[in-house]
Amino acid sequence: MPLSSKFNGLELPASADFHVHLRDGAMMKAVVPTIRSGGCNTVYVMPNLIPPLTSASDALAYKARLREQDPSINYLMTLYLHESISPAVVKGARAQGIVGIKSYPAGVTTNSSSGVLSYEPFYPVFTAMEQCGMVLNLHGECPSGKDITILNAESNFLPTLKSLHARFPKLKIVLEHCTTKDAIEAVRECGPNVVGTITAHHLYLIVDDWADNPFSYCKPVAKNPSDREALVKAALDGTGKFFLGSDSAPHDLSAKKGGTGKVAAGVFTQPYVTQLVLGAFEEAIKREVITEADVTKEILEGFLGGYGRKFYGITDSSNEKIVLRKGVEVVQELFEGDRVQVIPFRKGQSTWSIEWK
Amino acid sequence: MPLSSKFNGLELPASADFHVHLRDGAMMKAVVPTIRSGGCNTVYVMPNLIPPLTSASDALAYKARLREQDPSINYLMTLYLHESISPAVVKGARAQGIVGIKSYPAGVTTNSSSGVLSYEPFYPVFTAMEQCGMVLNLHGECPSGKDITILNAESNFLPTLKSLHARFPKLKIVLEHCTTKDAIEAVRECGPNVVGTITAHHLYLIVDDWADNPFSYCKPVAKNPSDREALVKAALDGTGKFFLGSDSAPHDLSAKKGGTGKVAAGVFTQPYVTQLVLGAFEEAIKREVITEADVTKEILEGFLGGYGRKFYGITDSSNEKIVLRKGVEVVQELFEGDRVQVIPFRKGQSTWSIEWK
């Protein structure tokens, strides 16, 4: 049965998106209202503001600003791994409700210039995180260099993932935004404390799609068809090891046009994130990568939030539900705020709808 | 000795650029004057206008329009391989001075929608070309499909090159704008009737460079560092099998901004093409891919025109000379015409200069 019949009217728990960029200021005001449009009531908020969030107090002040925009969302906060973070900072942050710490290798993506050059100095921090149950979120790319390009940066990072896991087997680690078959396999080879997030857009894209389209260009970049199909299959494998983290990354239109010669990396999926996942599975069925039978209600519920909530140990006390509708909606052309304009992924294309129950 | 000392003041024959896009109308008027700025007096003109040039009369009418802009340039004309081209058309075109025929696989680049789906129907055309000494110029990429992406499109085309060469060993074939180590090796493995052109920009670029920079995005896309280094070494191998074809491809700024979601493929190098080649070798020396000693006057003269003229059987009766200068020039920010604006490759960066003697 086509998904449009099978899931039209399906009721699911509100989605949880375990990797979002909500920015600050005018962009935050434009973006936060789109969280619920995308079917989510829980978001795991990235700390790469300018300057990055390296203390619990900064993260909590940011959380307060987010709550001013929409207090109905459960914002899960992270810190930015940085030399100022000590084991004492970790434990203090944990006590104040900070959930994890995100590591960016220096220079690989938007606002990562304060990132990590080597993991070894952070071993005491990882020990403290392991002890107090904080999650380590890894941007899994090596910085480009002699033989490292944006195409093999993730595959070259995987030995680091495995060695961190071997050294800290009780540390919960998320390999964020997996884009390659290699990454999927590496996460599978690790123990249950290592999981991977998958974005909505990487379920759609290959390299050809972003090469000439700034609104599909993100880091890590989408790779080959075989990589995309590995992601689709991982999203549906039902093991709980892979779940949604959209990496929705809004940039003002001016930063996407490449007028200065540089296009900002990031795809904006927040307003349709649940809907896009449904559409991606439909496209994969058309490509004959999966069949309708592979997309069950249980797996959908898991990928869209259940698996992630379980890994992070979060319960959704709101018990909010969304209803999926296969209707006639099309993706809005533009989202606007106060002097900010953001073009969403797949603008103008047809999409599933969601209703809040 | 650094190239800046070794070649400052060096006198060379005017360069020949064996792959240029000069467009038509206002863009042509903006671009043709830049041919001499780039040190060239001979250009091999691509036929992918809209509609494409599929007859000698159209190509000669275009040549007349080009000569109106600058009669001092030797414009070598090609036709666009198309079902309307018969053996009789080939022979008639040759008699009228048309030099070659360019084949575009359907859909791979700018204005290639009328391109070739299969080579077999053109075997009689290739036989006629072989007989009358016309050159076949191949855009060597397979159209993207199931497992073909813009990254492996060229490598996947190479068996086609080899089988065409095996079937038509006397047909002169140019594999245009080689971008991979694989392509260089394939050209080397073929007999002397198969050569390859190399652009100036592919001597500089890898995938990371164009991913976020529309002004470095072209088809075929720049690949890995190892590919770039293979191109640099091929350009300097002194065999005569590889020579300059810049594929300079101007697009109006509006088509590069991706405002509609699509960025036009093409890098504009025409005004500095000789200068850029010098700079590329300097950068390769810095990367320790080659040494100063690898860049000799003889090889430079060959790559910049001598090898190509020899392959095409062209003599430069003008005997014009250029002089290289390592000065303080920077690449202009913008080239403008009547309602057209083109941003050149490496705008604002320092460059060699040339003077006409």
Interface residues (C-beta under 8 A of the other chain):
Chain A: S144 K146 D147 T149 I150 L151 I206 V207 D208 W210 A211 D212 N213 P214 F215 Y217 V221 N224 P225 S226 K256 K257 G258 G259 G261 K262 V263 A264 A265 I343 K347
Chain B: S144 K146 D147 T149 I150 L151 I206 V207 D208 W210 A211 D212 N213 P214 F215 Y217 V221 N224 P225 S226 K256 K257 G258 G259 G261 K262 V263 A264 A265 I343 K347
